[in-house]
Amino acid sequence: MGEVWAARDRVLHREVALKLLDLDGIAQADLSRRFEREAVAAAQIVHPNVAALYDRGIHDDVLFLVMEKVDGLRGRVRLRRARSLRAG
């Protein structure tokens, strides 16, 4: 749900990922609760295979999560490679 963008934290001088959800014209209460639950769940996970959650909030009807930016293959490329390994 939402879009993910690469960004730079100008205060802490690090690359981050921003997950955004625009609430314009959407059932705001339900999505806002779901997004908050996702933030709470993500903040409790500490694992090398899971991006860390740094912050969350809302600005101009856009909910956001600030997360660890993880460099790597795009999801579709990873899935294709995993499928080809299983098939081989």
Backbone atoms as SQL, in Angstrom:
CREATE TABLE atoms (id INTEGER PRIMARY KEY, chain TEXT, resi INTEGER, resn TEXT, atom TEXT, x REAL, y REAL, z REAL);
INSERT INTO atoms VALUES
  (1, 'A', 1, 'MET', 'N', 0.844, -1.172, 0.000),
  (2, 'A', 1, 'MET', 'CA', 0.000, 0.000, 0.000),
  (3, 'A', 1, 'MET', 'C', 0.889, 1.234, 0.000),
  (4, 'A', 2, 'GLY', 'N', 0.692, 2.137, -0.919),
  (5, 'A', 2, 'GLY', 'CA', 1.467, 3.357, -0.987),
  (6, 'A', 2, 'GLY', 'C', 2.621, 3.285, -1.970),
  (7, 'A', 3, 'GLU', 'N', 3.448, 4.314, -1.925),
  (8, 'A', 3, 'GLU', 'CA', 4.633, 4.419, -2.783),
  (9, 'A', 3, 'GLU', 'C', 5.860, 4.507, -1.889),
  (10, 'A', 4, 'VAL', 'N', 6.981, 4.043, -2.400),
  (11, 'A', 4, 'VAL', 'CA', 8.237, 4.130, -1.660),
  (12, 'A', 4, 'VAL', 'C', 9.230, 4.932, -2.486),
  (13, 'A', 5, 'TRP', 'N', 9.871, 5.894, -1.833),
  (14, 'A', 5, 'TRP', 'CA', 10.837, 6.778, -2.486),
  (15, 'A', 5, 'TRP', 'C', 12.152, 6.764, -1.718),
  (16, 'A', 6, 'ALA', 'N', 13.242, 6.903, -2.436),
  (17, 'A', 6, 'ALA', 'CA', 14.548, 7.104, -1.813),
  (18, 'A', 6, 'ALA', 'C', 14.652, 8.583, -1.447),
  (19, 'A', 7, 'ALA', 'N', 15.220, 8.867, -0.272),
  (20, 'A', 7, 'ALA', 'CA', 15.347, 10.254, 0.188),
  (21, 'A', 7, 'ALA', 'C', 16.609, 10.391, 1.031),
  (22, 'A', 8, 'ARG', 'N', 16.900, 11.610, 1.413),
  (23, 'A', 8, 'ARG', 'CA', 18.068, 11.887, 2.259),
  (24, 'A', 8, 'ARG', 'C', 17.607, 12.590, 3.519),
  (25, 'A', 9, 'ASP', 'N', 17.967, 12.048, 4.663),
  (26, 'A', 9, 'ASP', 'CA', 17.702, 12.679, 5.951),
  (27, 'A', 9, 'ASP', 'C', 18.764, 13.754, 6.136),
  (28, 'A', 10, 'ARG', 'N', 18.354, 15.016, 6.047),
  (29, 'A', 10, 'ARG', 'CA', 19.312, 16.116, 6.111),
  (30, 'A', 10, 'ARG', 'C', 19.805, 16.384, 7.522),
  (31, 'A', 11, 'VAL', 'N', 19.097, 15.921, 8.526),
  (32, 'A', 11, 'VAL', 'CA', 19.531, 16.119, 9.908),
  (33, 'A', 11, 'VAL', 'C', 20.575, 15.072, 10.294),
  (34, 'A', 12, 'LEU', 'N', 20.281, 13.801, 9.999),
  (35, 'A', 12, 'LEU', 'CA', 21.187, 12.714, 10.390),
  (36, 'A', 12, 'LEU', 'C', 22.145, 12.312, 9.272),
  (37, 'A', 13, 'HIS', 'N', 22.042, 12.967, 8.119),
  (38, 'A', 13, 'HIS', 'CA', 22.956, 12.747, 6.993),
  (39, 'A', 13, 'HIS', 'C', 23.025, 11.274, 6.575),
  (40, 'A', 14, 'ARG', 'N', 21.854, 10.708, 6.269),
  (41, 'A', 14, 'ARG', 'CA', 21.818, 9.323, 5.800),
  (42, 'A', 14, 'ARG', 'C', 20.718, 9.156, 4.766),
  (43, 'A', 15, 'GLU', 'N', 20.904, 8.160, 3.929),
  (44, 'A', 15, 'GLU', 'CA', 19.888, 7.804, 2.942),
  (45, 'A', 15, 'GLU', 'C', 18.780, 7.033, 3.659),
  (46, 'A', 16, 'VAL', 'N', 17.529, 7.326, 3.309),
  (47, 'A', 16, 'VAL', 'CA', 16.381, 6.644, 3.893),
  (48, 'A', 16, 'VAL', 'C', 15.388, 6.288, 2.789),
  (49, 'A', 17, 'ALA', 'N', 14.431, 5.449, 3.140),
  (50, 'A', 17, 'ALA', 'CA', 13.303, 5.154, 2.258),
  (51, 'A', 17, 'ALA', 'C', 12.073, 5.786, 2.878),
  (52, 'A', 18, 'LEU', 'N', 11.282, 6.487, 2.070),
  (53, 'A', 18, 'LEU', 'CA', 10.032, 7.083, 2.527),
  (54, 'A', 18, 'LEU', 'C', 8.878, 6.296, 1.931),
  (55, 'A', 19, 'LYS', 'N', 8.026, 5.762, 2.766),
  (56, 'A', 19, 'LYS', 'CA', 6.821, 5.083, 2.309),
  (57, 'A', 19, 'LYS', 'C', 5.683, 6.067, 2.509),
  (58, 'A', 20, 'LEU', 'N', 4.981, 6.402, 1.429),
  (59, 'A', 20, 'LEU', 'CA', 3.949, 7.436, 1.461),
  (60, 'A', 20, 'LEU', 'C', 2.585, 6.864, 1.102),
  (61, 'A', 21, 'LEU', 'N', 1.560, 7.380, 1.765),
  (62, 'A', 21, 'LEU', 'CA', 0.186, 7.032, 1.450),
  (63, 'A', 21, 'LEU', 'C', -0.632, 8.312, 1.452),
  (64, 'A', 22, 'ASP', 'N', -1.102, 8.721, 0.271),
  (65, 'A', 22, 'ASP', 'CA', -1.904, 9.931, 0.132),
  (66, 'A', 22, 'ASP', 'C', -3.341, 9.614, 0.533),
  (67, 'A', 23, 'LEU', 'N', -3.865, 10.330, 1.504),
  (68, 'A', 23, 'LEU', 'CA', -5.218, 10.093, 2.003),
  (69, 'A', 23, 'LEU', 'C', -6.288, 10.854, 1.232),
  (70, 'A', 24, 'ASP', 'N', -5.918, 11.626, 0.238),
  (71, 'A', 24, 'ASP', 'CA', -6.871, 12.451, -0.494),
  (72, 'A', 24, 'ASP', 'C', -7.956, 11.587, -1.133),
  (73, 'A', 25, 'GLY', 'N', -9.188, 11.758, -0.691),
  (74, 'A', 25, 'GLY', 'CA', -10.321, 11.057, -1.289),
  (75, 'A', 25, 'GLY', 'C', -10.447, 9.600, -0.895),
  (76, 'A', 26, 'ILE', 'N', -9.724, 9.147, 0.104),
  (77, 'A', 26, 'ILE', 'CA', -9.760, 7.750, 0.521),
  (78, 'A', 26, 'ILE', 'C', -10.442, 7.673, 1.892),
  (79, 'A', 27, 'ALA', 'N', -10.973, 6.524, 2.225),
  (80, 'A', 27, 'ALA', 'CA', -11.552, 6.312, 3.559),
  (81, 'A', 27, 'ALA', 'C', -10.435, 6.479, 4.582),
  (82, 'A', 28, 'GLN', 'N', -10.219, 7.700, 5.000),
  (83, 'A', 28, 'GLN', 'CA', -9.047, 8.063, 5.786),
  (84, 'A', 28, 'GLN', 'C', -8.928, 7.327, 7.117),
  (85, 'A', 29, 'ALA', 'N', -10.005, 7.182, 7.839),
  (86, 'A', 29, 'ALA', 'CA', -9.923, 6.591, 9.175),
  (87, 'A', 29, 'ALA', 'C', -9.401, 5.163, 9.109),
  (88, 'A', 30, 'ASP', 'N', -9.933, 4.366, 8.190),
  (89, 'A', 30, 'ASP', 'CA', -9.523, 2.964, 8.089),
  (90, 'A', 30, 'ASP', 'C', -8.064, 2.843, 7.657),
  (91, 'A', 31, 'LEU', 'N', -7.679, 3.559, 6.615),
  (92, 'A', 31, 'LEU', 'CA', -6.300, 3.487, 6.135),
  (93, 'A', 31, 'LEU', 'C', -5.317, 4.044, 7.155),
  (94, 'A', 32, 'SER', 'N', -5.715, 5.077, 7.835),
  (95, 'A', 32, 'SER', 'CA', -4.846, 5.657, 8.854),
  (96, 'A', 32, 'SER', 'C', -4.586, 4.646, 9.970),
  (97, 'A', 33, 'ARG', 'N', -5.622, 3.914, 10.396),
  (98, 'A', 33, 'ARG', 'CA', -5.447, 2.889, 11.426),
  (99, 'A', 33, 'ARG', 'C', -4.551, 1.767, 10.929),
  (100, 'A', 34, 'ARG', 'N', -4.737, 1.324, 9.680),
  (101, 'A', 34, 'ARG', 'CA', -3.905, 0.260, 9.115),
  (102, 'A', 34, 'ARG', 'C', -2.445, 0.692, 9.036),
  (103, 'A', 35, 'PHE', 'N', -2.223, 1.921, 8.599),
  (104, 'A', 35, 'PHE', 'CA', -0.866, 2.444, 8.465),
  (105, 'A', 35, 'PHE', 'C', -0.197, 2.530, 9.837),
  (106, 'A', 36, 'GLU', 'N', -0.960, 2.966, 10.844),
  (107, 'A', 36, 'GLU', 'CA', -0.425, 3.060, 12.203),
  (108, 'A', 36, 'GLU', 'C', -0.080, 1.671, 12.740),
  (109, 'A', 37, 'ARG', 'N', -0.934, 0.676, 12.472),
  (110, 'A', 37, 'ARG', 'CA', -0.639, -0.696, 12.898),
  (111, 'A', 37, 'ARG', 'C', 0.628, -1.205, 12.232),
  (112, 'A', 38, 'GLU', 'N', 0.794, -0.890, 10.949),
  (113, 'A', 38, 'GLU', 'CA', 2.010, -1.296, 10.237),
  (114, 'A', 38, 'GLU', 'C', 3.237, -0.667, 10.887),
  (115, 'A', 39, 'ALA', 'N', 3.141, 0.615, 11.234),
  (116, 'A', 39, 'ALA', 'CA', 4.273, 1.309, 11.868),
  (117, 'A', 39, 'ALA', 'C', 4.615, 0.672, 13.207),
  (118, 'A', 40, 'VAL', 'N', 3.613, 0.379, 14.015),
  (119, 'A', 40, 'VAL', 'CA', 3.851, -0.231, 15.331),
  (120, 'A', 40, 'VAL', 'C', 4.485, -1.605, 15.159),
  (121, 'A', 41, 'ALA', 'N', 3.966, -2.399, 14.234),
  (122, 'A', 41, 'ALA', 'CA', 4.520, -3.744, 13.999),
  (123, 'A', 41, 'ALA', 'C', 5.959, -3.657, 13.500),
  (124, 'A', 42, 'ALA', 'N', 6.209, -2.774, 12.541),
  (125, 'A', 42, 'ALA', 'CA', 7.556, -2.643, 11.969),
  (126, 'A', 42, 'ALA', 'C', 8.559, -2.162, 13.018),
  (127, 'A', 43, 'ALA', 'N', 8.134, -1.287, 13.909),
  (128, 'A', 43, 'ALA', 'CA', 9.042, -0.752, 14.927),
  (129, 'A', 43, 'ALA', 'C', 9.487, -1.823, 15.920),
  (130, 'A', 44, 'GLN', 'N', 8.711, -2.896, 16.041),
  (131, 'A', 44, 'GLN', 'CA', 9.035, -3.948, 16.997),
  (132, 'A', 44, 'GLN', 'C', 9.946, -5.024, 16.422),
  (133, 'A', 45, 'ILE', 'N', 10.169, -4.987, 15.119),
  (134, 'A', 45, 'ILE', 'CA', 10.976, -6.020, 14.473),
  (135, 'A', 45, 'ILE', 'C', 12.421, -5.557, 14.359),
  (136, 'A', 46, 'VAL', 'N', 13.326, -6.367, 14.874),
  (137, 'A', 46, 'VAL', 'CA', 14.758, -6.125, 14.717),
  (138, 'A', 46, 'VAL', 'C', 15.336, -7.403, 14.121),
  (139, 'A', 47, 'HIS', 'N', 15.661, -7.333, 12.829),
  (140, 'A', 47, 'HIS', 'CA', 16.159, -8.511, 12.119),
  (141, 'A', 47, 'HIS', 'C', 16.990, -8.030, 10.938),
  (142, 'A', 48, 'PRO', 'N', 18.086, -8.712, 10.613),
  (143, 'A', 48, 'PRO', 'CA', 18.933, -8.254, 9.510),
  (144, 'A', 48, 'PRO', 'C', 18.235, -8.282, 8.150),
  (145, 'A', 49, 'ASN', 'N', 17.144, -9.024, 8.000),
  (146, 'A', 49, 'ASN', 'CA', 16.432, -9.094, 6.723),
  (147, 'A', 49, 'ASN', 'C', 15.217, -8.175, 6.660),
  (148, 'A', 50, 'VAL', 'N', 15.051, -7.306, 7.656),
  (149, 'A', 50, 'VAL', 'CA', 13.910, -6.391, 7.702),
  (150, 'A', 50, 'VAL', 'C', 14.433, -4.972, 7.873),
  (151, 'A', 51, 'ALA', 'N', 13.956, -4.050, 7.030),
  (152, 'A', 51, 'ALA', 'CA', 14.377, -2.649, 7.126),
  (153, 'A', 51, 'ALA', 'C', 13.885, -2.042, 8.434),
  (154, 'A', 52, 'ALA', 'N', 14.746, -1.270, 9.081),
  (155, 'A', 52, 'ALA', 'CA', 14.402, -0.621, 10.352),
  (156, 'A', 52, 'ALA', 'C', 13.480, 0.572, 10.096),
  (157, 'A', 53, 'LEU', 'N', 12.539, 0.773, 11.010),
  (158, 'A', 53, 'LEU', 'CA', 11.646, 1.933, 10.959),
  (159, 'A', 53, 'LEU', 'C', 12.234, 3.030, 11.826),
  (160, 'A', 54, 'TYR', 'N', 12.406, 4.227, 11.253),
  (161, 'A', 54, 'TYR', 'CA', 12.987, 5.342, 11.991),
  (162, 'A', 54, 'TYR', 'C', 11.932, 6.311, 12.524),
  (163, 'A', 55, 'ASP', 'N', 10.856, 6.525, 11.750),
  (164, 'A', 55, 'ASP', 'CA', 9.866, 7.530, 12.139),
  (165, 'A', 55, 'ASP', 'C', 8.593, 7.292, 11.352),
  (166, 'A', 56, 'ARG', 'N', 7.512, 7.943, 11.777),
  (167, 'A', 56, 'ARG', 'CA', 6.254, 7.919, 11.052),
  (168, 'A', 56, 'ARG', 'C', 5.525, 9.210, 11.364),
  (169, 'A', 57, 'GLY', 'N', 4.587, 9.577, 10.482),
  (170, 'A', 57, 'GLY', 'CA', 3.847, 10.803, 10.721),
  (171, 'A', 57, 'GLY', 'C', 2.870, 11.091, 9.598),
  (172, 'A', 58, 'ILE', 'N', 2.346, 12.307, 9.606),
  (173, 'A', 58, 'ILE', 'CA', 1.420, 12.766, 8.574),
  (174, 'A', 58, 'ILE', 'C', 1.753, 14.210, 8.244),
  (175, 'A', 59, 'HIS', 'N', 1.694, 14.541, 6.963),
  (176, 'A', 59, 'HIS', 'CA', 1.956, 15.907, 6.503),
  (177, 'A', 59, 'HIS', 'C', 1.064, 16.169, 5.308),
  (178, 'A', 60, 'ASP', 'N', 0.220, 17.191, 5.379),
  (179, 'A', 60, 'ASP', 'CA', -0.687, 17.561, 4.285),
  (180, 'A', 60, 'ASP', 'C', -1.476, 16.359, 3.752),
  (181, 'A', 61, 'ASP', 'N', -2.138, 15.615, 4.633),
  (182, 'A', 61, 'ASP', 'CA', -2.933, 14.439, 4.273),
  (183, 'A', 61, 'ASP', 'C', -2.126, 13.324, 3.617),
  (184, 'A', 62, 'VAL', 'N', -0.829, 13.295, 3.858),
  (185, 'A', 62, 'VAL', 'CA', 0.014, 12.204, 3.377),
  (186, 'A', 62, 'VAL', 'C', 0.648, 11.531, 4.596),
  (187, 'A', 63, 'LEU', 'N', 0.313, 10.259, 4.789),
  (188, 'A', 63, 'LEU', 'CA', 0.936, 9.483, 5.858),
  (189, 'A', 63, 'LEU', 'C', 2.306, 9.038, 5.376),
  (190, 'A', 64, 'PHE', 'N', 3.287, 8.975, 6.276),
  (191, 'A', 64, 'PHE', 'CA', 4.610, 8.534, 5.845),
  (192, 'A', 64, 'PHE', 'C', 5.296, 7.686, 6.905),
  (193, 'A', 65, 'LEU', 'N', 6.126, 6.776, 6.425),
  (194, 'A', 65, 'LEU', 'CA', 7.047, 6.015, 7.254),
  (195, 'A', 65, 'LEU', 'C', 8.439, 6.356, 6.761),
  (196, 'A', 66, 'VAL', 'N', 9.363, 6.606, 7.667),
  (197, 'A', 66, 'VAL', 'CA', 10.767, 6.812, 7.317),
  (198, 'A', 66, 'VAL', 'C', 11.492, 5.541, 7.731),
  (199, 'A', 67, 'MET', 'N', 12.083, 4.869, 6.745),
  (200, 'A', 67, 'MET', 'CA', 12.675, 3.563, 6.981),
  (201, 'A', 67, 'MET', 'C', 14.112, 3.514, 6.481),
  (202, 'A', 68, 'GLU', 'N', 14.806, 2.506, 6.966),
  (203, 'A', 68, 'GLU', 'CA', 16.151, 2.223, 6.487),
  (204, 'A', 68, 'GLU', 'C', 16.096, 1.976, 4.982),
  (205, 'A', 69, 'LYS', 'N', 16.997, 2.607, 4.249),
  (206, 'A', 69, 'LYS', 'CA', 17.082, 2.366, 2.806),
  (207, 'A', 69, 'LYS', 'C', 17.997, 1.175, 2.590),
  (208, 'A', 70, 'VAL', 'N', 17.468, 0.186, 1.897),
  (209, 'A', 70, 'VAL', 'CA', 18.224, -1.029, 1.639),
  (210, 'A', 70, 'VAL', 'C', 18.505, -1.102, 0.146),
  (211, 'A', 71, 'ASP', 'N', 19.773, -1.123, -0.207),
  (212, 'A', 71, 'ASP', 'CA', 20.144, -1.254, -1.609),
  (213, 'A', 71, 'ASP', 'C', 20.078, -2.716, -2.005),
  (214, 'A', 72, 'GLY', 'N', 19.675, -2.964, -3.206),
  (215, 'A', 72, 'GLY', 'CA', 19.601, -4.348, -3.666),
  (216, 'A', 72, 'GLY', 'C', 18.801, -4.431, -4.943),
  (217, 'A', 73, 'LEU', 'N', 18.438, -5.625, -5.280),
  (218, 'A', 73, 'LEU', 'CA', 17.668, -5.856, -6.494),
  (219, 'A', 73, 'LEU', 'C', 16.221, -5.443, -6.294),
  (220, 'A', 74, 'ARG', 'N', 15.612, -5.002, -7.366),
  (221, 'A', 74, 'ARG', 'CA', 14.190, -4.701, -7.306),
  (222, 'A', 74, 'ARG', 'C', 13.417, -5.984, -7.058),
  (223, 'A', 75, 'GLY', 'N', 12.277, -5.869, -6.441),
  (224, 'A', 75, 'GLY', 'CA', 11.467, -7.022, -6.062),
  (225, 'A', 75, 'GLY', 'C', 11.161, -7.967, -7.198),
  (226, 'A', 76, 'ARG', 'N', 10.799, -7.445, -8.363),
  (227, 'A', 76, 'ARG', 'CA', 10.449, -8.308, -9.494),
  (228, 'A', 76, 'ARG', 'C', 11.649, -9.113, -9.976),
  (229, 'A', 77, 'VAL', 'N', 12.818, -8.476, -9.975),
  (230, 'A', 77, 'VAL', 'CA', 14.035, -9.170, -10.391),
  (231, 'A', 77, 'VAL', 'C', 14.336, -10.296, -9.409),
  (232, 'A', 78, 'ARG', 'N', 14.197, -10.007, -8.130),
  (233, 'A', 78, 'ARG', 'CA', 14.428, -11.038, -7.108),
  (234, 'A', 78, 'ARG', 'C', 13.477, -12.215, -7.286),
  (235, 'A', 79, 'LEU', 'N', 12.200, -11.936, -7.524),
  (236, 'A', 79, 'LEU', 'CA', 11.220, -13.008, -7.694),
  (237, 'A', 79, 'LEU', 'C', 11.539, -13.857, -8.918),
  (238, 'A', 80, 'ARG', 'N', 11.915, -13.202, -10.013),
  (239, 'A', 80, 'ARG', 'CA', 12.264, -13.958, -11.231),
  (240, 'A', 80, 'ARG', 'C', 13.450, -14.869, -10.972),
  (241, 'A', 81, 'ARG', 'N', 14.465, -14.347, -10.298),
  (242, 'A', 81, 'ARG', 'CA', 15.648, -15.159, -10.010),
  (243, 'A', 81, 'ARG', 'C', 15.305, -16.317, -9.077),
  (244, 'A', 82, 'ALA', 'N', 14.478, -16.063, -8.077),
  (245, 'A', 82, 'ALA', 'CA', 14.092, -17.140, -7.144),
  (246, 'A', 82, 'ALA', 'C', 13.314, -18.228, -7.879),
  (247, 'A', 83, 'ARG', 'N', 12.409, -17.827, -8.779),
  (248, 'A', 83, 'ARG', 'CA', 11.626, -18.809, -9.538),
  (249, 'A', 83, 'ARG', 'C', 12.532, -19.636, -10.445),
  (250, 'A', 84, 'SER', 'N', 13.508, -18.981, -11.084),
  (251, 'A', 84, 'SER', 'CA', 14.380, -19.724, -11.996),
  (252, 'A', 84, 'SER', 'C', 15.272, -20.687, -11.224),
  (253, 'A', 85, 'LEU', 'N', 15.675, -20.330, -10.017),
  (254, 'A', 85, 'LEU', 'CA', 16.470, -21.246, -9.185),
  (255, 'A', 85, 'LEU', 'C', 15.658, -22.469, -8.780),
  (256, 'A', 86, 'ARG', 'N', 14.387, -22.261, -8.441),
  (257, 'A', 86, 'ARG', 'CA', 13.526, -23.388, -8.058),
  (258, 'A', 86, 'ARG', 'C', 13.236, -24.292, -9.253),
  (259, 'A', 87, 'ALA', 'N', 13.071, -23.694, -10.426),
  (260, 'A', 87, 'ALA', 'CA', 12.765, -24.477, -11.625),
  (261, 'A', 87, 'ALA', 'C', 13.949, -25.276, -12.104),
  (262, 'A', 88, 'GLY', 'N', 15.175, -24.768, -11.853),
  (263, 'A', 88, 'GLY', 'CA', 16.396, -25.400, -12.356),
  (264, 'A', 88, 'GLY', 'C', 16.779, -26.563, -11.573);
